[in-house]
C-alpha cells in the first residue's frame, strides 16, 4: 500500500513539474559564486570599558562583537580593558576597543595597554584621551559629544542611508588621516563617521550586532571598513542566500514542487529547513512519511540544487503556541528542565534517522525559533559542521562565521521573512538587502515559508536580489557532517 501511495504521489508531482516546464523559458537565471573566508587575518582581541552599574551589558556586548567578527578569523576573544595585559594586546593582530563609558577618562595604564596594539579599531568614545595620550588619532581634532539630530544620513563609498544614533562625536580630520564615511546633518554639515589614521580606525558610533532598522545600514558600512582595514579581500559581487522554512508533513506538496522547479530553472541553490515529525498542540501533524507526495518533492529538490537542513525534530512545544519552542522554555526564558547533552543527542539522532529513512540527507542544522541552551548548541556542533540561524548573544549577523562560540560554521539570516498578513513583505527583505550593499563582505540571506506563500513570492525575492546585482551562494559548499548523525 505504501508503494502504491508513493507511486501515485510521484505521478502527480511529475505532472505538476511537466506543466511548469513550459514556464521555464520565461525564467531569468541568476549567477552563483562561492563564499570565501579571509585566511590571512590573525587573532582579534576585543576590549571593552566597564559600564556603570551594568557590567553584564558590557560582557554581552563584548562577547557579541567578538563572535560577530568571526567572519574575519575564528580566533577572537575579549576582555575588560583594565584586565587585559600588554602582552595579550601585543600578540593580537588587531585590537577592537569598544569605548562604552564616555563619563570617565582612560588611565595611564589603559593607555599603555592600547599603545601596544599593532592595529587599533576604536568605537564610540575616548578619542581625545587616545590622541593626547599618544596612542592614535593625532590627525583627528575635536571629539565633543553631541546629540544626533533627526534626519541625519550616512554616506559611504557612494552609498547614502538614514541613521539614528543617540549621539556622535563632533570631529574634524586633517591629512594624512582620511574620513572613509560621513554623517550628513540636516543643515548640510559633514561629520566623519569612520576615520582611518595610520594603523588606527575610529568608528563614530557603537559597534554591535543587534539588529535595528534605523541603524542597520550604518553597521554594514562599519563592517566593510573594518574588513578592508584588516586586509580582507571583498566579494567580487554581492552574495545572497535563500532558505525555505518549516517544511513538514502539512506543507502542500504541489506548492513546494512549483517553488523547487522554479528555483532549479533559475539556477538558484538554496536550503530547505525540514521538520521530521511535526507536533502541533491541538492540531493535526505527524511525520513526513505520512505525506509521500511531499517526500517525493523533497527528494527531487535534493537532487536539483537544494540542501536539506534538519530543523529540529518536532519544532514544538515549550509554550502555549501553535508553533512552540522545541529546545527552549519560552515561558520562563530558560533551558528546559530536562535539557541535557544526552537528551539533545537523542533528539538529533531521531530526526536524522527519520529523514534518512525517507531518502533525505540533512547536511546542516537549524534550531527552531533560533532558541536552545548552550548545552544543546554544543551538542549540535558535535554532529553538524554548519548551522544556519542566529544564536544569542548575536541578534543580527551580516556575514557567515568561520566558527561561532560552539565551533560551528554559522550561516547568516538577516533579511527576515514574508508574512501572510502583509506586515513582513518581500519589499521589506529587499530594502534590507539594499542596505547590505554598503558592505562588500556581507551576505544577504532571508527565508520564505513555502507552506504559506506561492512561487510568485519566491520569484520576487530572487529576481529582486538579482536586479540589485546579487549572485547566489550555494549552501552545499558547507554541507559536511562531523559524524553519521548519531
Phi and psi in degrees as a GROMACS rama.xvg file:
@    title "Ramachandran Plot"
@    xaxis  label "Phi"
@    yaxis  label "Psi"
@TYPE xy
-62.1182  -40.1775  UNK-2
-64.7767  -36.1088  UNK-3
-66.4671  -45.7591  UNK-4
-59.9462  -40.9007  UNK-5
-66.809  -40.481  UNK-6
-64.2977  -40.7202  UNK-7
-64.2986  -44.3627  UNK-8
-59.9122  -45.0153  UNK-9
-62.1034  -39.185  UNK-10
-65.9877  -40.9396  UNK-11
-66.3188  -47.5646  UNK-12
-66.2135  -38.5876  UNK-13
-60.0443  -39.0171  UNK-14
-63.8105  -39.5895  UNK-15
-63.6019  -44.775  UNK-16
-65.4398  -38.9001  UNK-17
-65.4661  -37.0481  UNK-18
-64.7895  -36.3513  UNK-19
-75.3652  -17.8986  UNK-20
-56.3592  -34.8141  UNK-21
-74.6783  -12.0005  UNK-22
-83.6351  -12.8962  UNK-23
-61.5311  -34.7103  UNK-24
-63.0567  -25.5368  UNK-25
-90.625  -1.1226  UNK-26
-88.9943  126.428  UNK-27
-88.2763  119.551  UNK-28
-74.7318  156.442  UNK-29
-104.005  164.363  UNK-30
-93.3826  158.783  UNK-31
-127.522  156.784  UNK-32
-158.313  150.954  UNK-33
-80.7873  157.792  UNK-34
-82.9773  129.514  UNK-35
-121.587  120.817  UNK-36
-83.6792  146.831  UNK-37
-59.8704  143.701  UNK-38
-117.397  -20.665  UNK-39
-101.145  0.842113  UNK-40
-85.7323  127.818  UNK-41
-81.301  -151.58  UNK-42
-75.6359  150.248  UNK-43
-121.054  129.451  UNK-44
-109.887  123.189  UNK-45
-97.6166  124.74  UNK-46
-113.658  149.867  UNK-47
-146.137  151.314  UNK-48
-73.6625  156.293  UNK-49
-69.3233  140.477  UNK-50
-103.588  124.981  UNK-51
-53.3779  117.21  UNK-52
77.4577  0.188147  UNK-53
-152.774  66.6598  UNK-54
-67.7262  -21.4877  UNK-55
-62.7905  -40.9939  UNK-56
-61.114  -43.8454  UNK-57
-62.9318  -42.1686  UNK-58
-61.5651  -45.8064  UNK-59
-63.7057  -40.7895  UNK-60
-65.2884  -44.0822  UNK-61
-64.3515  -43.3077  UNK-62
-63.7121  -42.1074  UNK-63
-60.2938  -45.6807  UNK-64
-68.6016  -40.1931  UNK-65
-61.0526  -39.8519  UNK-66
-71.4128  -44.1912  UNK-67
-62.7043  -22.5631  UNK-68
-87.0253  5.32967  UNK-69
-79.221  7.13927  UNK-70
-66.8595  -38.5426  UNK-71
-75.6979  -36.8857  UNK-72
-162.8  144.302  UNK-73
-76.347  -6.1669  UNK-74
-101.421  81.1615  UNK-75
-125.446  151.926  UNK-76
-152.297  174.042  UNK-77
-145.353  161.655  UNK-78
-161.722  158.227  UNK-79
-69.5764  142.542  UNK-80
-56.1536  -43.7908  UNK-81
-73.8858  -7.79897  UNK-82
-104.917  -6.46363  UNK-83
-82.2908  141.631  UNK-84
-89.6508  154.058  UNK-85
-59.4151  -36.4458  UNK-86
-63.829  -41.5366  UNK-87
-65.9065  -36.3484  UNK-88
-68.5676  -42.1362  UNK-89
-65.4984  -33.4782  UNK-90
-71.7652  -29.025  UNK-91
-71.9871  142.935  UNK-92
-68.1401  -33.0857  UNK-93
-149.452  150.016  UNK-94
-119.064  129.869  UNK-95
-109.283  115.847  UNK-96
-106.838  116.51  UNK-97
-93.5508  99.4154  UNK-98
-84.1887  75.6729  UNK-99
-68.8643  -40.4909  UNK-100
-98.0305  98.7347  UNK-101
-88.1694  6.49993  UNK-102
-89.4138  -14.0702  UNK-103
-124.188  160.214  UNK-104
-95.6483  154.207  UNK-105
-72.1964  140.488  UNK-106
-79.8629  163.749  UNK-107
-55.63  -35.75  UNK-108
-67.3736  -40.5011  UNK-109
-61.8458  -43.3615  UNK-110
-64.4864  -39.4299  UNK-111
-63.9235  -38.379  UNK-112
-63.4801  -49.0636  UNK-113
-68.2261  -29.4861  UNK-114
-63.5841  -21.3223  UNK-115
-80.9697  -6.99351  UNK-116
-69.2989  136.994  UNK-117
-69.7474  -48.733  UNK-118
-130.65  135.686  UNK-119
-125.479  126.133  UNK-120
-116.162  123.135  UNK-121
-122.078  140.606  UNK-122
-127.229  143.984  UNK-123
83.4237  -68.1903  UNK-124
-129.233  178.034  UNK-125
73.6423  18.0061  UNK-126
-60.1518  -44.4891  UNK-127
-64.0826  -42.0773  UNK-128
-61.633  -42.6273  UNK-129
-66.311  -35.1797  UNK-130
-72.1457  -51.7361  UNK-131
-69.5804  -24.89  UNK-132
-84.114  1.10807  UNK-133
73.5959  21.4783  UNK-134
-84.7376  -50.2046  UNK-135
-169.43  172.905  UNK-136
67.5273  39.1093  UNK-137
-65.5649  -22.0493  UNK-138
-102.96  17.8942  UNK-139
-118.588  116.041  UNK-140
-98.277  162.901  UNK-141
82.6189  -155.212  UNK-142
128.653  13.2513  UNK-143
-76.8904  135.317  UNK-144
-72.9507  140.393  UNK-145
-143.412  157.711  UNK-146
-76.1261  134.173  UNK-147
-75.4952  122.373  UNK-148
-73.2046  148.306  UNK-149
-58.2457  146.472  UNK-150
88.3791  6.26707  UNK-151
-71.3089  141.253  UNK-152
-120.087  166.791  UNK-153
-119.762  140.32  UNK-154
-121.36  132.19  UNK-155
-151.694  118.605  UNK-156
51.4708  40.2586  UNK-157
83.7943  -5.01449  UNK-158
-90.4758  129.154  UNK-159
-120.04  131.454  UNK-160
-152.446  150.817  UNK-161
-70.5807  149.076  UNK-162
-134.832  158.39  UNK-163
-151.191  82.4624  UNK-164
-103.345  159.245  UNK-165
-68.8391  -37.7094  UNK-166
-148.857  169.43  UNK-167
-152.453  167.356  UNK-168
-98.6689  134.196  UNK-169
-80.1984  106.846  UNK-170
-117.697  159.049  UNK-171
-134.988  142.323  UNK-172
-118.63  135.361  UNK-173
-124.003  153.645  UNK-174
-62.4594  141.576  UNK-175
-90.4918  1.07799  UNK-176
-63.8546  153.245  UNK-177
-133.708  138.321  UNK-178
-85.5786  113.816  UNK-179
-83.6301  -26.3871  UNK-180
-146.391  151.164  UNK-181
-127.485  149.111  UNK-182
-87.6015  140.793  UNK-183
-117.708  111.585  UNK-184
-75.8791  160.132  UNK-185
-53.8402  -32.0911  UNK-186
-80.1215  -2.71716  UNK-187
101.983  -6.31639  UNK-188
-68.9605  138.036  UNK-189
-102.236  131.338  UNK-190
-126.616  129.368  UNK-191
-57.4069  134.723  UNK-192
-96.2832  -45.0562  UNK-193
-127.649  129.558  UNK-194
-126.698  130.337  UNK-195
-105.355  128.315  UNK-196
-139.768  91.114  UNK-197
65.1323  -124.439  UNK-198
-90.6536  22.6257  UNK-199
-132.179  148.246  UNK-200
-130.581  133.225  UNK-201
-117.823  130.063  UNK-202
-109.9  115.254  UNK-203
-83.703  58.2168  UNK-204
-176.945  166.03  UNK-205
-66.418  146.389  UNK-206
-101.575  124.541  UNK-207
-158.938  161.606  UNK-208
-115.195  48.3684  UNK-209
-108.353  127.409  UNK-210
-74.3796  133.518  UNK-211
-149.746  122.259  UNK-212
-55.8065  -38.4939  UNK-213
-72.9157  -14.3359  UNK-214
-119.848  -8.48942  UNK-215
-72.5527  -10.6718  UNK-216
-77.9263  -30.0105  UNK-217
-71.8248  -39.8871  UNK-218
-67.4805  -40.7934  UNK-219
-57.8456  -37.5052  UNK-220
-63.6016  -41.5115  UNK-221
-64.7843  -40.3694  UNK-222
-61.6059  -42.1133  UNK-223
-62.3054  -45.5597  UNK-224
-65.2441  -39.5844  UNK-225
-65.2099  -46.7084  UNK-226
-61.5457  -42.8375  UNK-227
-65.5407  -41.3604  UNK-228
-60.0782  -34.9377  UNK-229
-88.4185  1.865  UNK-230
89.8493  15.1428  UNK-231
-74.2726  147.058  UNK-232
-85.5853  128.885  UNK-233
-72.1499  161.328  UNK-234
-64.8006  136.02  UNK-235
-59.0857  -34.2523  UNK-236
-138.482  154.986  UNK-237
-60.291  138.949  UNK-238
-108.339  141.839  UNK-239
-133.328  160.057  UNK-240
-141.026  160.795  UNK-241
-138.795  136.284  UNK-242
-125.824  131.265  UNK-243
-87.1594  134.35  UNK-244
-115.795  146.863  UNK-245
57.3661  44.3164  UNK-246
-81.0995  123.909  UNK-247
-144.588  -174.402  UNK-248
-61.9088  -19.0314  UNK-249
-95.5635  2.9736  UNK-250
-74.152  127.45  UNK-251
-62.0566  122.258  UNK-252
-63.7811  -40.6607  UNK-253
-66.464  -34.2797  UNK-254
-67.1073  -45.1082  UNK-255
-63.9815  -36.0463  UNK-256
-61.445  -44.2455  UNK-257
-65.9318  -37.7522  UNK-258
-68.207  -46.2275  UNK-259
-61.9453  -39.8286  UNK-260
-67.4148  -41.3992  UNK-261
-60.4384  -46.8725  UNK-262
-63.3312  -39.01  UNK-263
-64.8263  -43.7408  UNK-264
-64.9634  -33.7866  UNK-265
-86.1561  1.9124  UNK-266
65.5529  30.537  UNK-267
-94.5462  115.514  UNK-268
-76.5555  149.46  UNK-269
-161.151  170.017  UNK-270
-113.233  155.121  UNK-271
-127.929  116.567  UNK-272
-80.2031  107.93  UNK-273
-107.612  126.989  UNK-274
-94.5526  116.43  UNK-275
-67.1914  -38.3308  UNK-276
-145.926  79.156  UNK-277
-65.0868  133.872  UNK-278
-121.914  131.896  UNK-279
-128.255  125.901  UNK-280
-62.7241  129.6  UNK-281
60.6767  31.8674  UNK-282
-144.717  176.447  UNK-283
-104.285  127.059  UNK-284
-150.087  -143.566  UNK-285
137.282  -176.667  UNK-286
-71.1407  157.862  UNK-287
-56.5588  -35.2723  UNK-288
-60.6714  -19.1501  UNK-289
-76.0241  -6.10045  UNK-290
-123.267  76.8127  UNK-291
-61.4302  -29.6715  UNK-292
-64.1349  -42.1249  UNK-293
-64.932  -41.9816  UNK-294
-59.4619  -41.693  UNK-295
-60.6094  -43.7246  UNK-296
-63.126  -44.1625  UNK-297
-62.0963  -40.3985  UNK-298
-66.9594  -37.8715  UNK-299
-64.5161  -44.8658  UNK-300
-61.8816  -41.6951  UNK-301
-58.5033  -35.4671  UNK-302
-85.1677  -5.00661  UNK-303
-132.434  45.8537  UNK-304
107.956  -5.68319  UNK-305
-94.9652  143.958  UNK-306
-105.153  123.175  UNK-307
-79.8831  131.078  UNK-308
-116.143  128.8  UNK-309
-77.3067  110.638  UNK-310
-102.857  67.8199  UNK-311
74.8367  -163.592  UNK-312
-111.687  -56.2443  UNK-313
-110.76  -17.6139  UNK-314
70.1438  -3.75611  UNK-315
-144.669  159.695  UNK-316
-155.972  63.4582  UNK-317
-88.501  47.0823  UNK-318
-176.264  159.788  UNK-319
-83.4741  73.6154  UNK-320
-149.455  148.453  UNK-321
-62.8061  -25.2927  UNK-322
-104.504  -45.4351  UNK-323
74.6718  177.14  UNK-324
-126.546  112.961  UNK-325
-72.9129  -37.5144  UNK-326
-116.857  19.813  UNK-327
-149.54  139.223  UNK-328
-83.3881  92.9021  UNK-329
-64.3726  -39.0827  UNK-330
-65.2444  -29.548  UNK-331
-111.41  2.07021  UNK-332
48.8021  55.7617  UNK-333
-153.653  163.691  UNK-334
-59.5317  154.6  UNK-335
-62.3325  148.423  UNK-336
-62.6915  -28.1098  UNK-337
-102.511  12.092  UNK-338
-63.7465  138.882  UNK-339
-164.866  163.953  UNK-340
-62.9892  -39.9122  UNK-341
-65.3228  -42.2518  UNK-342
-63.7995  -45.0547  UNK-343
-64.5001  -40.0733  UNK-344
-61.0072  -38.8647  UNK-345
-67.2613  -38.9481  UNK-346
-64.2306  -43.6826  UNK-347
-62.7793  -45.172  UNK-348
-62.8133  -40.1989  UNK-349
-66.3271  -44.4351  UNK-350
-63.4878  -40.7377  UNK-351
-62.618  -44.4856  UNK-352
-64.9211  -41.9297  UNK-353
-57.6292  -42.6667  UNK-354
-78.1065  -41.8735  UNK-355
-66.8916  -28.9348  UNK-356
-66.5168  -19.9233  UNK-357
-97.2839  2.40868  UNK-358
90.6082  11.0684  UNK-359
-99.489  144.93  UNK-360
-128.903  87.4721  UNK-361
-62.5657  133.941  UNK-362
-112.267  -13.077  UNK-363
-153.203  178.961  UNK-364
-123.256  148.116  UNK-365
-139.917  124.287  UNK-366
-78.6951  128.293  UNK-367
-53.1952  128.488  UNK-368
58.2262  20.7787  UNK-369
52.6308  36.9712  UNK-370
-135.115  117.561  UNK-371
-160.573  175.612  UNK-372
-89.1994  161.673  UNK-373
-55.3975  -36.0408  UNK-374
-61.268  -43.1019  UNK-375
-64.2388  -46.3292  UNK-376
-63.0685  -40.0664  UNK-377
-64.1895  -35.7018  UNK-378
-68.687  -42.404  UNK-379
-57.3871  -42.2002  UNK-380
-65.1593  -19.8356  UNK-381
-77.4687  -16.097  UNK-382
-107.815  -48.1699  UNK-383
-110.66  133.321  UNK-384
-74.1759  -24.8923  UNK-385
-130.124  139.675  UNK-386
-125.617  155.691  UNK-387
-128.514  95.5187  UNK-388
-177.463  -174.054  UNK-389
-108.963  147.08  UNK-390
-136.296  128.804  UNK-391
-55.4486  144.802  UNK-392
-86.1999  2.74054  UNK-393
-78.6848  124.135  UNK-394
-106.218  -9.43432  UNK-395
-153.342  130.673  UNK-396
-129.186  114.774  UNK-397
-84.0029  -11.3751  UNK-398
-151.867  165.566  UNK-399
-72.8947  157.746  UNK-400
-108.414  137.1  UNK-401
-62.6612  -41.5217  UNK-402
-153.633  129.379  UNK-403
-86.5399  -168.566  UNK-404
-68.2828  -12.2953  UNK-405
-104.979  0.976747  UNK-406
93.7613  9.27834  UNK-407
-95.9889  144.457  UNK-408
-64.5763  131.775  UNK-409
-122.092  116.627  UNK-410
-86.5325  146.222  UNK-411
-85.7691  160.131  UNK-412
-137.481  114.47  UNK-413
-138.725  1.92995  UNK-414
-103.186  -11.0917  UNK-415
79.5889  -163.253  UNK-416
-129.636  179.095  UNK-417
-113.759  131.079  UNK-418
-107.793  157.859  UNK-419
-70.3062  -30.3746  UNK-420
-82.4385  0.427235  UNK-421
84.1333  3.25512  UNK-422
-79.2777  -20.5749  UNK-423
-130.735  118.177  UNK-424
-121.903  167.923  UNK-425
-61.9333  -37.5008  UNK-426
-60.8867  -36.5685  UNK-427
-61.8709  -43.8044  UNK-428
-60.8143  -42.8825  UNK-429
-70.0043  -31.6285  UNK-430
-63.4006  -43.4323  UNK-431
-66.1753  -38.2474  UNK-432
-63.7924  -36.105  UNK-433
-64.6945  -40.5764  UNK-434
-62.5682  -35.3181  UNK-435
-69.5768  -14.3778  UNK-436
-65.0042  -15.4607  UNK-437
-65.1668  -17.4017  UNK-438
-114.663  118.013  UNK-439
-78.6575  -2.09655  UNK-440
-111.673  -10.2392  UNK-441
-82.6887  162.803  UNK-442
-128.403  121.693  UNK-443
-85.227  121.929  UNK-444
-141.565  125.007  UNK-445
-131.221  -179.355  UNK-446
-139.961  156.188  UNK-447
-137.974  140.549  UNK-448
-92.6384  106.912  UNK-449
-69.9261  -17.4192  UNK-450
-70.2717  -22.0003  UNK-451
-111.977  -25.7167  UNK-452
-122.89  157.251  UNK-453
-89.9972  172.894  UNK-454
-62.4327  -26.5685  UNK-455
-62.9965  -35.8215  UNK-456
-65.5266  -43.9165  UNK-457
-63.9247  -42.3212  UNK-458
-63.3943  -37.9793  UNK-459
-64.2732  -39.0698  UNK-460
-63.959  -51.4811  UNK-461
-64.1011  -49.7519  UNK-462
-73.8252  -29.0902  UNK-463
-63.3799  -42.3435  UNK-464
-68.5512  -39.8997  UNK-465
-60.3327  -41.5545  UNK-466
-67.522  -24.3427  UNK-467
-80.043  -6.59882  UNK-468
102.62  3.77787  UNK-469
-73.9736  145.286  UNK-470
-117.107  160.352  UNK-471
-102.26  134.62  UNK-472
-90.7884  144.604  UNK-473
-95.5123  115.59  UNK-474
-61.5363  -16.8752  UNK-475
-64.1471  -18.3884  UNK-476
-67.0684  -17.1367  UNK-477
-107.046  9.15265  UNK-478
-76.4429  100.031  UNK-479
-153.323  123.236  UNK-480
-90.2401  139.945  UNK-481
-81.7728  -26.2639  UNK-482
-135.526  -167.339  UNK-483
-88.9138  17.3247  UNK-484
94.8186  0.0648181  UNK-485
